[in-house]
Amino acid sequence: MSAIVDKWVEKCINLPNIGEMTHTDRMRKAFDLEEPDLVPVAIETDEWQIVQAGYDFFETWENVDKVTDATLKAWHDLRQDVIWPYFCPSHVLDPLLTPEQRKSCYDLRDGKSYVVFHEVTKNLDEIIKVFESKPWVKYGLGRLASHYLPHFDHTLEFQKKMNNSVQTVLGLANPSNIAEWTVGVENFLRWTVSEPKEKIHYYLQLVTDFCLGAAESCRPYAEAGVEFVCVFGGARTWGPRQFEEFGVYDRIYAEKVASIFKYPFHHICGQNLPLAMEMLATEPYPAIQYDEPMKQLGWSWAQWCEWVARLNKGIACVMNAPTTQALAYKSIEHNRTMIKEFIEHSTPHTTAVIMPGCEISVGTPLETVKAAIEATREFGKYPLCKTAAEQIWTEDSFKESRKKLTKNLPQWAMHYRKNPRLIK
């Protein structure tokens, strides 16, 4: 029982529905590839909501109640279709660190900027030794156990006391994400070329075992009513060689998470390769969150969004728009256009959810976030949104583009060419 949760339940319990559905039902419909009343909104508010509530990270670093207060205030004020618990680098890295390392790994800076972190190491042999030694067993989970999980429990308590009308989102990192985060993306990518393949496979197997254990430990949350899980992915800058040689570990993890939770979705930031989108379309996720295209493609935003939606037709819900950068720095009208184009070029082919490619910047203006949500409710009305715009790709031009851009899909990825949730 939490007094801070009860405070926000009292404020929220009698709020009227937005549209014809509860927030939970709207998200379920989208993930089930059925038409909801409105395109759902799931903007990842993360650290932004702490600052918006008037706190700084010095105040909330050890105070779970203040973190929960900020998170539930953000949901009350924005009325998104999910609750985003606060998540920071320490929740991922602390299990891999000794108590002494934990003290110096993070930089809170001025208390109102994004919390930054130092790599665990930049040496492949050293990071292998870390995973072999299992510091999380010897030293515990650190802030993951003392901060994130109690806070998440608060949001789950809120969900239940709100009669499950809105769901909280659990966050889990996949193997490529952990493999890159702990040592730096550029270091890991270099090793995939310079180090023996067998050594990289051994490292990724250690990381995968760690991630599989983390997912299994969250099974009680699935049994307690948590349905939506954001799988934070890496591999955003991988090329065909890396995908073919090392991509199978993310597949193994995806199958594990999908066996536990009803609605896991993959979250990939950065400029995305068409091959990465093709790979994700083969994985057993009911929804794929993605970002902007590689600049070399020369595609418009609408062209890119439609291409990804066509790729996921009958397979997965797509999640995007606007970009995190646009939400932080561009005009409200610019963001409205990005949202409109994403919706109108996605919904003719599959269902859609509004969620920028990364967590929003702590400096993003509140009025821009609110305007993005209002734009979604305006342009995302079913079934009108499905016929609001002339489509860019034809079936023939889309098929030809796939032959050119995604011809190197690994053989091990081919067994999910149809909706993986329908394969018995």
Order of alpha helices (4+ residues) and beta strands (2+ residues): alpha-alpha-alpha-alpha-alpha-beta-alpha-alpha-beta-beta-alpha-alpha-alpha-beta-beta-alpha-alpha-alpha-alpha-beta-alpha-alpha-beta-alpha-beta-alpha-beta-alpha-alpha-beta-alpha-alpha
